[in-house]
Amino acid sequence: MLKRKFGDRSDWKRIDKRKYSQAFLNTKNFKGHITLLHALSVTSPLCVSYGRKKLCIVDDGYMWLQQFPLRKNHTVTTMFDSKGNIIQWYIDICLHYGIDNNIPWMDDLFLDIVILPTGELYVLDDETNLKMR
């Protein structure tokens, strides 16, 4: 089962007020789309748990920087708190990605990798959450 996710998360009702920008980069180290979603205000924070660890990943002032590398089957979202600290890197494994109405999207395969600033790594899917180290 696939779920199409757009870089601007325009269908996400949790975000009351937002700023969004995007660009296409063609550099030696990266070729693809990048998006930045700034959640200025939200209806309620979004927190996730990895084992005993609980992290807030969306709240007022939080930002998500998402990379859609060209011809790759993944995206990388760097999530920042309101002070600019990295909360986590979230890697979505996807079937492919494209552009609709100038907004990048990806078809999510529901296999994800989370890396915390501490170096802890988690593999997530529909059925299990595995801590790798």
MDTraj code that builds the backbone (N, CA, C; nanometers):
import mdtraj as md
import numpy as np

residues = "MET LEU LYS ARG LYS PHE GLY ASP ARG SER ASP TRP LYS ARG ILE ASP LYS ARG LYS TYR SER GLN ALA PHE LEU ASN THR LYS ASN PHE LYS GLY HIS ILE THR LEU LEU HIS ALA LEU SER VAL THR SER PRO LEU CYS VAL SER TYR GLY ARG LYS LYS LEU CYS ILE VAL ASP ASP GLY TYR MET TRP LEU GLN GLN PHE PRO LEU ARG LYS ASN HIS THR VAL THR THR MET PHE ASP SER LYS GLY ASN ILE ILE GLN TRP TYR ILE ASP ILE CYS LEU HIS TYR GLY ILE ASP ASN ASN ILE PRO TRP MET ASP ASP LEU PHE LEU ASP ILE VAL ILE LEU PRO THR GLY GLU LEU TYR VAL LEU ASP ASP GLU THR ASN LEU LYS MET ARG".split()
xyz = np.array([
    [0.0841, -0.1180, 0.0000],
    [0.0000, 0.0000, 0.0000],
    [0.0885, 0.1243, 0.0000],
    [0.0557, 0.2195, -0.0836],
    [0.1322, 0.3429, -0.0956],
    [0.0503, 0.4614, -0.0474],
    [0.1210, 0.5611, 0.0012],
    [0.0554, 0.6869, 0.0352],
    [0.1365, 0.7989, -0.0276],
    [0.0708, 0.8830, -0.1068],
    [0.1388, 0.9957, -0.1697],
    [0.1485, 1.1101, -0.0697],
    [0.2721, 1.1584, -0.0492],
    [0.2972, 1.2690, 0.0424],
    [0.3608, 1.3832, -0.0355],
    [0.3049, 1.5029, -0.0196],
    [0.3541, 1.6219, -0.0883],
    [0.4480, 1.7006, 0.0029],
    [0.5477, 1.7633, -0.0569],
    [0.6458, 1.8396, 0.0185],
    [0.5872, 1.9540, 0.0981],
    [0.4776, 2.0126, 0.0494],
    [0.4187, 2.1269, 0.1216],
    [0.3218, 2.0846, 0.2312],
    [0.2907, 1.9537, 0.2371],
    [0.1975, 1.8995, 0.3377],
    [0.0694, 1.9826, 0.3466],
    [0.0203, 2.0280, 0.2311],
    [-0.0981, 2.1151, 0.2271],
    [-0.2233, 2.0470, 0.2826],
    [-0.2262, 1.9141, 0.2821],
    [-0.3419, 1.8417, 0.3359],
    [-0.3349, 1.8234, 0.4871],
    [-0.2296, 1.8671, 0.5484],
    [-0.2077, 1.8466, 0.6915],
    [-0.2788, 1.9561, 0.7690],
    [-0.3906, 1.9242, 0.8279],
    [-0.4756, 2.0210, 0.8984],
    [-0.4196, 2.0620, 1.0342],
    [-0.3233, 1.9888, 1.0859],
    [-0.2622, 2.0200, 1.2156],
    [-0.1943, 2.1576, 1.2128],
    [-0.1463, 2.1974, 1.0953],
    [-0.0754, 2.3255, 1.0832],
    [-0.1749, 2.4349, 1.0483],
    [-0.1939, 2.5297, 1.1427],
    [-0.2853, 2.6432, 1.1219],
    [-0.2255, 2.7485, 1.0292],
    [-0.1009, 2.7824, 1.0564],
    [-0.0341, 2.8870, 0.9803],
    [0.1039, 2.8366, 0.9433],
    [0.1411, 2.8549, 0.8156],
    [0.2665, 2.7992, 0.7666],
    [0.3348, 2.8933, 0.6696],
    [0.4643, 2.8710, 0.6536],
    [0.5424, 2.9277, 0.5445],
    [0.6028, 2.8089, 0.4720],
    [0.6114, 2.8206, 0.3400],
    [0.6641, 2.7107, 0.2604],
    [0.7502, 2.7680, 0.1485],
    [0.8614, 2.7022, 0.1249],
    [0.9442, 2.7387, 0.0099],
    [1.0084, 2.6123, -0.0453],
    [1.0520, 2.6213, -0.1698],
    [1.1173, 2.5071, -0.2321],
    [1.2126, 2.5556, -0.3386],
    [1.3037, 2.4675, -0.3772],
    [1.4013, 2.4995, -0.4810],
    [1.4478, 2.3695, -0.5452],
    [1.5048, 2.3824, -0.6633],
    [1.5715, 2.2702, -0.7286],
    [1.7203, 2.2990, -0.7241],
    [1.7981, 2.2049, -0.6733],
    [1.9433, 2.2204, -0.6664],
    [2.0100, 2.1258, -0.7648],
    [2.1126, 2.1750, -0.8290],
    [2.1925, 2.0927, -0.9189],
    [2.3387, 2.1236, -0.8882],
    [2.3908, 2.0555, -0.7853],
    [2.5284, 2.0775, -0.7418],
    [2.6069, 1.9473, -0.7563],
    [2.7340, 1.9542, -0.7272],
    [2.8184, 1.8346, -0.7331],
    [2.7698, 1.7277, -0.6354],
    [2.7217, 1.7696, -0.5175],
    [2.6844, 1.6742, -0.4124],
    [2.5366, 1.6422, -0.4050],
    [2.4513, 1.7224, -0.4677],
    [2.3072, 1.6965, -0.4593],
    [2.2371, 1.7509, -0.5828],
    [2.1504, 1.6664, -0.6392],
    [2.0660, 1.7088, -0.7504],
    [1.9242, 1.6642, -0.7182],
    [1.8342, 1.7607, -0.7052],
    [1.6958, 1.7284, -0.6757],
    [1.6251, 1.8465, -0.6133],
    [1.5058, 1.8215, -0.5638],
    [1.4240, 1.9250, -0.5017],
    [1.4473, 1.9277, -0.3513],
    [1.4396, 2.0465, -0.2947],
    [1.4383, 2.0610, -0.1492],
    [1.3180, 2.1478, -0.1135],
    [1.2564, 2.1161, -0.0014],
    [1.1414, 2.1942, 0.0456],
    [1.1655, 2.2316, 0.1916],
    [1.1081, 2.3443, 0.2314],
    [1.1148, 2.3860, 0.3708],
    [0.9747, 2.4237, 0.4158],
    [0.9250, 2.3513, 0.5139],
    [0.7949, 2.3783, 0.5735],
    [0.8178, 2.4346, 0.7131],
    [0.7676, 2.5558, 0.7360],
    [0.7809, 2.6211, 0.8661],
    [0.6419, 2.6274, 0.9280],
    [0.6191, 2.5506, 1.0328],
    [0.4902, 2.5477, 1.1024],
    [0.4877, 2.6649, 1.2000],
    [0.4276, 2.7746, 1.1596],
    [0.4228, 2.8935, 1.2449],
    [0.3324, 2.8709, 1.3652],
    [0.2163, 2.8063, 1.3412],
    [0.1287, 2.7686, 1.4531],
    [0.0567, 2.6389, 1.4179],
    [0.0367, 2.5570, 1.5208],
    [-0.0272, 2.4264, 1.5021],
    [-0.1463, 2.4138, 1.5962],
    [-0.2412, 2.3270, 1.5590],
    [-0.3574, 2.3036, 1.6451],
    [-0.3177, 2.2293, 1.7716],
    [-0.2200, 2.1378, 1.7579],
    [-0.1658, 2.0647, 1.8725],
    [-0.0305, 2.0078, 1.8327],
    [0.0608, 1.9954, 1.9275],
    [0.1920, 1.9368, 1.8972],
    [0.1771, 1.7909, 1.8538],
    [0.2737, 1.7447, 1.7773],
    [0.2801, 1.6043, 1.7386],
    [0.4047, 1.5447, 1.8018],
    [0.3833, 1.4422, 1.8846],
    [0.4941, 1.3736, 1.9512],
    [0.4955, 1.2284, 1.9081],
    [0.6140, 1.1713, 1.9001],
    [0.6311, 1.0312, 1.8634],
    [0.7157, 0.9634, 1.9705],
    [0.7041, 0.8313, 1.9776],
    [0.7830, 0.7544, 2.0735],
    [0.8679, 0.6526, 1.9999],
    [0.9910, 0.6419, 2.0425],
    [1.0832, 0.5380, 1.9975],
    [1.1274, 0.4668, 2.1244],
    [1.0673, 0.3531, 2.1503],
    [1.0939, 0.2858, 2.2767],
    [1.0486, 0.3743, 2.3907],
    [1.1388, 0.4066, 2.4824],
    [1.1052, 0.4930, 2.5963],
    [1.1252, 0.6414, 2.5652],
    [1.1808, 0.6696, 2.4500],
    [1.2072, 0.8080, 2.4107],
    [1.0839, 0.8695, 2.3479],
    [1.0462, 0.9892, 2.3935],
    [0.9339, 1.0615, 2.3357],
    [0.9877, 1.1932, 2.2807],
    [0.9592, 1.2187, 2.1531],
    [1.0076, 1.3393, 2.0875],
    [0.8918, 1.4179, 2.0293],
    [0.8963, 1.5487, 2.0446],
    [0.8005, 1.6354, 1.9767],
    [0.8611, 1.6684, 1.8408],
    [0.7886, 1.6388, 1.7321],
    [0.8417, 1.6629, 1.5982],
    [0.7696, 1.7765, 1.5252],
    [0.6545, 1.8202, 1.5784],
    [0.5838, 1.9353, 1.5209],
    [0.5220, 2.0160, 1.6342],
    [0.5511, 2.1442, 1.6343],
    [0.4924, 2.2383, 1.7289],
    [0.5098, 2.3772, 1.6693],
    [0.4627, 2.4785, 1.7364],
    [0.4767, 2.6155, 1.6869],
    [0.6241, 2.6460, 1.6619],
    [0.6533, 2.6976, 1.5432],
    [0.7887, 2.7386, 1.5089],
    [0.8799, 2.6286, 1.4568],
    [0.8347, 2.5045, 1.4529],
    [0.9174, 2.3945, 1.4043],
    [0.9294, 2.4000, 1.2519],
    [1.0405, 2.3428, 1.1997],
    [1.0638, 2.3402, 1.0548],
    [1.1045, 2.2009, 1.0095],
    [1.0581, 2.1671, 0.8896],
    [1.0977, 2.0426, 0.8246],
    [1.1636, 2.0767, 0.6921],
    [1.2889, 2.0359, 0.6755],
    [1.3624, 2.0521, 0.5512],
    [1.3675, 1.9160, 0.4834],
    [1.3044, 1.9047, 0.3667],
    [1.2952, 1.7744, 0.3009],
    [1.3728, 1.7762, 0.1697],
    [1.4514, 1.6703, 0.1498],
    [1.5296, 1.6529, 0.0279],
    [1.4677, 1.5421, -0.0564],
    [1.4457, 1.5732, -0.1849],
    [1.3962, 1.4759, -0.2819],
    [1.5060, 1.4557, -0.3861],
    [1.6042, 1.3663, -0.3601],
    [1.7138, 1.3498, -0.4558],
    [1.6654, 1.2854, -0.5867],
    [1.7107, 1.3410, -0.6962],
    [1.6703, 1.2948, -0.8288],
    [1.7137, 1.1504, -0.8521],
    [1.6231, 1.0707, -0.9057],
    [1.6465, 0.9299, -0.9415],
    [1.6897, 0.8427, -0.8236],
    [1.6391, 0.8735, -0.7046],
    [1.6645, 0.7916, -0.5860],
    [1.5301, 0.7471, -0.5286],
    [1.5303, 0.6423, -0.4510],
    [1.4078, 0.5885, -0.3936],
    [1.3983, 0.6180, -0.2444],
    [1.4296, 0.7428, -0.2093],
    [1.4165, 0.7861, -0.0708],
    [1.4066, 0.9381, -0.0672],
    [1.3555, 0.9866, 0.0442],
    [1.3630, 1.1288, 0.0757],
    [1.4200, 1.1396, 0.2170],
    [1.4779, 1.2539, 0.2469],
    [1.5335, 1.2774, 0.3804],
    [1.4711, 1.4044, 0.4357],
    [1.4109, 1.3935, 0.5530],
    [1.3538, 1.5101, 0.6200],
    [1.4344, 1.5370, 0.7465],
    [1.4895, 1.6575, 0.7542],
    [1.5574, 1.7022, 0.8750],
    [1.4571, 1.7867, 0.9512],
    [1.4276, 1.7479, 1.0742],
    [1.3271, 1.8166, 1.1550],
    [1.3961, 1.9009, 1.2609],
    [1.3549, 2.0292, 1.2686],
    [1.4147, 2.1252, 1.3604],
    [1.3110, 2.1757, 1.4598],
    [1.3531, 2.1997, 1.5843],
    [1.2630, 2.2618, 1.6813],
    [1.2607, 2.4129, 1.6584],
    [1.1889, 2.4852, 1.7413],
    [1.1712, 2.6295, 1.7221],
    [1.2997, 2.7092, 1.7457],
    [1.4005, 2.6454, 1.8052],
    [1.5291, 2.7127, 1.8276],
    [1.6317, 2.6761, 1.7213],
    [1.5917, 2.5923, 1.6249],
    [1.6829, 2.5523, 1.5182],
    [1.7654, 2.4288, 1.5477],
    [1.7369, 2.3615, 1.6596],
    [1.8074, 2.2376, 1.6933],
    [1.7491, 2.1217, 1.6139],
    [1.8353, 2.0331, 1.5657],
    [1.7876, 1.9151, 1.4937],
    [1.7240, 1.8181, 1.5921],
    [1.6019, 1.7751, 1.5603],
    [1.5303, 1.6756, 1.6410],
    [1.5632, 1.5362, 1.5896],
    [1.5553, 1.5206, 1.4568],
    [1.5821, 1.3907, 1.3964],
    [1.5969, 1.4063, 1.2456],
    [1.6569, 1.3034, 1.1862],
    [1.6568, 1.2872, 1.0421],
    [1.5636, 1.1697, 1.0145],
    [1.4714, 1.1890, 0.9223],
    [1.3704, 1.0874, 0.8917],
    [1.3841, 1.0522, 0.7440],
    [1.4173, 0.9274, 0.7174],
    [1.4379, 0.8814, 0.5798],
    [1.3191, 0.7952, 0.5398],
    [1.2464, 0.8417, 0.4393],
    [1.1340, 0.7665, 0.3839],
    [1.1837, 0.6870, 0.2638],
    [1.1609, 0.5567, 0.2647],
    [1.1876, 0.4758, 0.1468],
    [1.0624, 0.4868, 0.0600],
    [1.0815, 0.5218, -0.0664],
    [0.9650, 0.5457, -0.1528],
    [0.9800, 0.4733, -0.2863],
    [0.8669, 0.4519, -0.3500],
    [0.8661, 0.3878, -0.4816],
    [0.9281, 0.4815, -0.5841],
    [0.8861, 0.6059, -0.5834],
    [0.9416, 0.7099, -0.6697],
    [0.8866, 0.8436, -0.6245],
    [0.9349, 0.9497, -0.6870],
    [0.8792, 1.0803, -0.6579],
    [0.8620, 1.1571, -0.7867],
    [0.7769, 1.2587, -0.7804],
    [0.7481, 1.3396, -0.8979],
    [0.7070, 1.4793, -0.8566],
    [0.6508, 1.5520, -0.9523],
    [0.6089, 1.6898, -0.9312],
    [0.4660, 1.7043, -0.9823],
    [0.3763, 1.7606, -0.9011],
    [0.2404, 1.7968, -0.9429],
    [0.2181, 1.9421, -0.9049],
    [0.1722, 2.0218, -0.9994],
    [0.1490, 2.1642, -0.9744],
    [0.2711, 2.2298, -0.9099],
    [0.3875, 2.1902, -0.9567],
    [0.5163, 2.2432, -0.9115],
    [0.5517, 2.2059, -0.7665],
    [0.4810, 2.1097, -0.7069],
    [0.5102, 2.0647, -0.5699],
    [0.5643, 1.9211, -0.5761],
    [0.6836, 1.8961, -0.5191],
    [0.7349, 1.7587, -0.5176],
    [0.6507, 1.6672, -0.4278],
    [0.6377, 1.5420, -0.4701],
    [0.5669, 1.4408, -0.3922],
    [0.6458, 1.3107, -0.4000],
    [0.6133, 1.2210, -0.3081],
    [0.6711, 1.0865, -0.3126],
    [0.5653, 0.9857, -0.2725],
    [0.5778, 0.8656, -0.3291],
    [0.4903, 0.7543, -0.2928],
    [0.5611, 0.6722, -0.1864],
    [0.5145, 0.6871, -0.0623],
    [0.5764, 0.6293, 0.0569],
    [0.5506, 0.4794, 0.0634],
    [0.6559, 0.4011, 0.0840],
    [0.6448, 0.2555, 0.0980],
    [0.6326, 0.2101, 0.2432],
    [0.6261, 0.3042, 0.3386],
    [0.6090, 0.2724, 0.4812],
    [0.7230, 0.1909, 0.5392],
    [0.8418, 0.2136, 0.4883],
    [0.9629, 0.1625, 0.5500],
    [1.0502, 0.2846, 0.5718],
    [1.0820, 0.3139, 0.6973],
    [1.1484, 0.4390, 0.7309],
    [1.2670, 0.4139, 0.8225],
    [1.3602, 0.5060, 0.8173],
    [1.4764, 0.5030, 0.9045],
    [1.4813, 0.6367, 0.9777],
    [1.4968, 0.6316, 1.1088],
    [1.5086, 0.7524, 1.1908],
    [1.6465, 0.7535, 1.2539],
    [1.7128, 0.8676, 1.2430],
    [1.8421, 0.8853, 1.3080],
    [1.8297, 1.0057, 1.4009],
    [1.8637, 0.9854, 1.5268],
    [1.8596, 1.0928, 1.6253],
    [1.9976, 1.1588, 1.6350],
    [2.0043, 1.2817, 1.6814],
    [2.1343, 1.3484, 1.6968],
    [2.2320, 1.2723, 1.7864],
    [2.1810, 1.1861, 1.8735],
    [2.2665, 1.1045, 1.9610],
    [2.3336, 0.9897, 1.8858],
    [2.2900, 0.9653, 1.7608],
    [2.3423, 0.8542, 1.6825],
    [2.2542, 0.7306, 1.6868],
    [2.1502, 0.7337, 1.7710],
    [2.0579, 0.6203, 1.7756],
    [1.9862, 0.6088, 1.6416],
    [1.9650, 0.4856, 1.5978],
    [1.9035, 0.4588, 1.4685],
    [1.7862, 0.3635, 1.4879],
    [1.6737, 0.3950, 1.4264],
    [1.5531, 0.3124, 1.4346],
    [1.5041, 0.2826, 1.2944],
    [1.4634, 0.1576, 1.2719],
    [1.3998, 0.1180, 1.1474],
    [1.2522, 0.1015, 1.1787],
    [1.1676, 0.1724, 1.1039],
    [1.0232, 0.1716, 1.1282],
    [0.9510, 0.1145, 1.0074],
    [0.8467, 0.0389, 1.0336],
    [0.7538, -0.0018, 0.9283],
    [0.6153, -0.0133, 0.9894],
    [0.5207, -0.0645, 0.9127],
    [0.3837, -0.0740, 0.9609],
    [0.3685, -0.1643, 1.0827],
    [0.4598, -0.2597, 1.1002],
    [0.4400, -0.3607, 1.2026],
    [0.5357, -0.3511, 1.3210],
    [0.6557, -0.3007, 1.2979],
    [0.7554, -0.3021, 1.4059],
    [0.8338, -0.1731, 1.4099],
    [0.8909, -0.1437, 1.5241],
    [0.9890, -0.0368, 1.5409],
    [1.1123, -0.1041, 1.6002],
    [1.2210, -0.1060, 1.5263],
    [1.3423, -0.1735, 1.5706],
    [1.4508, -0.0722, 1.5996],
    [1.5090, -0.0798, 1.7166],
    [1.6244, 0.0040, 1.7487],
    [1.7485, -0.0706, 1.7025],
    [1.8316, -0.0032, 1.6240],
    [1.9489, -0.0679, 1.5693],
    [2.0728, -0.0486, 1.6561],
    [2.0815, 0.0636, 1.7278],
    [2.1945, 0.0851, 1.8187],
    [2.1657, 0.1985, 1.9110],
])
top = md.Topology()
chain = top.add_chain()
for i, resn in enumerate(residues, 1):
    res = top.add_residue(resn, chain, resSeq=i)
    for name in ("N", "CA", "C"):
        top.add_atom(name, md.element.get_by_symbol(name[0]), res)
traj = md.Trajectory(xyz[None], top)
